[in-house]
């Protein structure tokens, strides 16, 4: 089974590897490091500098997994340990400084570029018995690190491409949502050292379009004869499914950004007004310490409903839930920095927090349902009192971005 680590376990894993005397990373240790980076990337996806640094470290892990232990250049492990130290330092620094983080990213990226060039070119190969193993490492690196592309595929440099995309966004030409997503993809590719050839840019564009929820041209042509319904505000068409009766289910209205949707009432563990100062701190750290939700003369568990209410206060005080970002066309790409409500969502042992503009005090009853996949929105809920609203798939969201409690 894949390894899943919490944020605290991930940081402890990085600290242990930094201090480890044995620099030979076994497949099992690499697997735990990969799980730690996956957790950290989910938690800090709103911080571009941290995310880019983690992407570079993850790329090195991927390279090392494909090599035998003795065939990995020592500079690779040295770079990985230095990067882990930077990540731990950024995590433990409670005063978020975007300028410092950007400066640190530039430093790590320069080191990463030098390491990539050295591995790719196979320079400084040792003489004697170990020459063959170093040659194997260099040859393998050339399979992992992209080789120079032919002149006919020449494309602008990553810096030029990123700057052009920013200019387009500033002028609001075309689909700004798609351009913004493409900018994210190009920046991540540049951080990972991938050359931005024409073919690569086309692949990134396709990936950004998929993330935005765009329907591929072939799928559009195939579904033109089918009945379709529009996604509000996008002009895109989705295949219309039949409205069916479903078991009556209590749901709660939430507003995430400008989108009003519903979630099952049983998944709402807590809904509380969010203070501006607290919101800023949660956005910077990417998590909500449950200790902040305690009240004088009231037990912490008593603040929640569902599985969290069954946990002991001493366990809850140690937990910090990730701030999650539901995916879907029309939904904000980052946690809402103008949100006024904090909503804690639970499903089984999975828990997380969502920032909302509005939360209805009363519940409604869903008695019909229509499928219509849009990211984390699974379809449309039809309400017993009349009206309809998108239904959020909390289980999918929590399994992707939530925290798994072992209690």
N, C-alpha and C positions, 0 to 999 in steps of 0.2 A: 504494500500500500504506500502511496506517496506520503512523504513527511510533511506535516503541517505544524508550523510554529507560531506562537503568539509574538507580539511585538517585543515583550520583555525577554522571552526566550531567544529571539533572533539577536538582540543586542548582546546577551550573555554569550551566545555562540560566537559572535564576532570577537568579543573580548578574549574568549578562550583561545581562538585561533591566532590572535595577535601575539599573545604571550607564550604560545606553544613553542617548545624548543625543537620539536621534530617538524621540519618544514616539508616533509614528504606527505602530501595530502592523499589519503586513501580514497577510493570511490565512495565509501560511506561518509567520510568527512565532507567530501565535495557535495554529496547529496544534501547533507544538513545545511551547508553554506548556501546552496541553491534555494532551499526552502526559506532560509533567512532572508535572502535578497528578494524573493518573491513577496514575502510578507511586508518588507520595508518599502518595496515599490508600490504596493497597494496603499500603504499608510501615507506615503508622501507624494502621491501622484499630482498634487496641486503645487508642489515646489519643483520647478523645472531644473534648478541646479542639482539638487539632491537626486532627482530622478535620473538625470544624465550621468552622474557619477556612479549610481547603482547599475545603470545599463552597461557602462564600461566594465565594471567589476564582474557583472553577470556574463559578459562576452568572454572574459578571461577564464571564468569557471567553465564555460562551454568548451573552450579550446582545450583546457586541461583534462576534461572528461574524455576527450577523444585521444589523448596521448597516454603512453605508458609513463609511470612515475619518473623513471630515469631519463626520459626523453624530453622533459619539460625544462626549458632554460631557467636557471635560478633567478634571473631578472624578472620572470613572470610572477613567481611567488613573492618576490620582493615588492613588486608593484601592487599585488593583491593585498598584502598586509598593510601597506601604506594607505591604500584606498579604504580598507576597513577601518583604519584608525581615524581617517577623516570623517567617515560616516558616523562612527560612534561619537566623535566630537560634535558634529552638527546636531545629532540627536539630543545630546545631553546639554547643549547650550540653549537655555530656555528663552534667551533674548534673540529672537529671529532677526538676522541681519542679511537682507537679500544681496546687498553689495558685497559683503564678505563671502557669501555663498557663491556668487557669480565669479568672484576672483579665484576662489578655491577650485571651482569647476574648470576655469581656464588653465590653472596650474596642472590639475590632474589630466586634462585633455592633452596638454603638451607632452606630459610624461607618457601617456598612452600612445600618442602618435609616434614618439621615438621608439617605444618598445615594439610597436607594430612594424615599423620600418626595419628594425634590427632583426626581428624574427623572420620577416618576409624575405629579406635579402640574404639571411644566413651568414651575416658578417661575424667575425671573431670566432670562427669555428675552431675548436681546440685541435691540436695535433695529437697523434699517438692513438692508443686503443679506443678512446672515447670519441674519435672523430666521426665514426659511422653513426653513433647514436645522435650526435648533434646534427648531422646531416639529415637524419630521419625527422628530427624535430622541426628543422627548417622547412623540409619538404611538406610535412604535415601542416605547418602554419600557412604555407601558400595555398593549401586547400581550404583553410578556414578564413584567412584574410584575403580579401578580393585582390586579384592581380590587376595591373594596369590595363585599361581598355583601349581598343583601337581608336585611331584618330577620328574615324567616321562616326563614332558614338560620342564624341566629345560633347560635354555639357558644361554649363557654368559651374564655378566652384561652389561648395556648400554655402560659403558666406554670401556669395552673390545671389544664389537661389533664395536663401532665407531673407535677404534684404528685399528682393523683388516681391516675395510673397507679403512681406510686411507693408510694402508700398501699395500693393493691390488691396490689402485689408484697409489701409488708411483711406483709399479712394472709394472703398466699398464697391469694387467692381465684381460683377458676377455673384456667385453664391458665397457669402461671407462665412457661413458655417463650414462649407466644404473647404474653403481656403484656410480657415483657421485650423481645421483638422489636418490638412496637408502640411501646414507649417509645423505642427507638432511632429508629424511623421518624418519630415525632412530633417528637423533638428535632432531627433533621436537617431536617425541614420548617420548624420554627421558626427554625432557623439560616439557612435559605434565604429566610426572609421570607414563606413561603406561609401565607395565612390558614387557620385550622383551622375551616372550616365543617363542617356535618354531612356533606355529600357528600365533603369532603376526608378527614375522619376515617374514613368508610366505605372510601374508597379505600386509605388507609394500613393499615387493618385487613386488607383483602384482600391487600395486598402483604406484610404481616407473616405472614399465614396461608400465603401461597405460599412464603415463605422457610422457614417451619417445616416445610414438606412436607405441609401439610394438603391433602386431596383436596376439590375443589369439590363442592358438593352435587349438581350435575347429573351430574358424573362418577361420584359414589357411586351415584346412582340408576341410571345406565346399566350399572354393573358389578355390581349386587347379585346378578344371576343367575350371574355368573362365579365360578369358584373363586378364593379369595383367601387370602393369608397375612398374618399380623399383623407389624408392625414392633415388635420387642421394646420393652416399656415405654411404648408410645404408645397402643395400642388401635386404631391406624389400620390400614386394610386396603390391600394392594397386589394388583394382578392377578397371578395365579400363571402363570409361564411354565414351559415344559417343561424338565426337566433334560436336558442334552445332553452327549455326550462331547466332550472338547476335547483339543488337544495337551498332553501332560504338561508341566507348568510348575513349576519350583521357586518356592516362595513363603515369605515370612517372616512370622511372627506378630508384631504390634505391639499395644500397648494405648494408645489415645488417650483420655484421660479414663477412663471406665468401660467403654468399648467395645473389645472385642478384634476385630481384623480382620487381613487378610493383604494384603501387597503383593508384586509379583513380585520375586524375589531379585535379578534383574538390575538393578532400579531402585535398590537400596540401595547407595549409594556409600560410606557409613561409618555405623557405629553405635557411640556412645561414651557412657559414663556422664557425666552432667551435674552439675557442681558448683552448689550453691545460689547462690553469689556470682555465678558466670558467668551462671546462668539469669536472675537479676534484671537484670543488665546487658543481656542479649539482649532481654528483654521490653521494657525501656525504649526501646532503640534500634530494635527491630523487625527486627534483622538479626544475623547471626553472622559476624564477620570470620574468614576461613579461617586467617589468621595465628595465631589462638588455638589452632588444632588441630595446630600443628607440635610436634615432639618433638626433644629434644636428640639430635644425631648421626643423625637420620633425615630424609630428604627429605620435603617436604610432599606432593608428588605420590604418594609411596609409601604415604601414609596412606589413600588412596582406591582404589576400584575403579571400572571403567567409564570414561566420557569424562574425568572430572576427573584420573584417573591418567595420562592422555596429555598433560596440559598441563604447561608448565614451571613450576618453583617460583616464579620471579619474577612470573609471571602470577597464580598462585594467591594469593600474598601480598597482592595488591591487591584481591582479590575479597571481597565481603561478601554472604552469601546471605540472602534474606528468610526470616523465620519465618512459615511458612504455617499456615493454619487450614482443614483439610478441612471441607466443608459436608455436612450430613446430619442427619436427625432422630435425636436421641440423642447426637450428637457435641457436644463443648463449643463454645461460640460464640467463645471466645477461646483463645489458646495457654495450655496448662496451666501454672499457676504452681506446681504441685507435681510436675512432671515430673522424672523421674530419668534420662532418656536423651535424647540428641540424635541424631537420625537424618537424614543427608543423603541426599536423593533426587535422582536424575538420570534424564533421558530425552532422548537426543540432546544438544543444546546447552542444554537447560533444566535448571536446578538450583534447589534450595530445601531448607529445613530444617524438620523437624517435631519437636515436643516430645512425648515418649511416657512413659507410666508404666512400661511393661515392653517388653522386646525379647527374643524367644526366641533362644537361641544356635544352635539347629539349625534347618535348613530342613525344610519339608514339600513334598509333591508334590501338585499339583492335577491331577485327571484328568477331572473333570466340572464343568459350569458351568450356572448358572441365572440368567437375566436378572432384574433387579429394581431399577430405578433409584431411588436415594435420595440426592440431592445428588451428592457425589463418589464414592459407593459405587455401583458399576455392577451389582452382583449378588452371588450367593452362590457361593463356591468350595467344591467337594466334594473332600475329600482322599483320597488313595490308601490311607492308613492308617486311614481312618474319620474321621468328624466333618466339620464344615462351618464356614465363617466368611465374613463379608462381605468382598468384594474391592474394594480402593480403586483408583479410576481415577487413577493418578499422572499420566498425560499431561494430562488435563483440569485437574487441580489445578495442575500446573506452568505450563501455558499461561495460567492465570488469575492466579496469584500468584507464580510463580517468576521467576528471573533468567535472561535469555537471554545466553549467552556467545558472543561473536563469534570466539573463538579456534578 
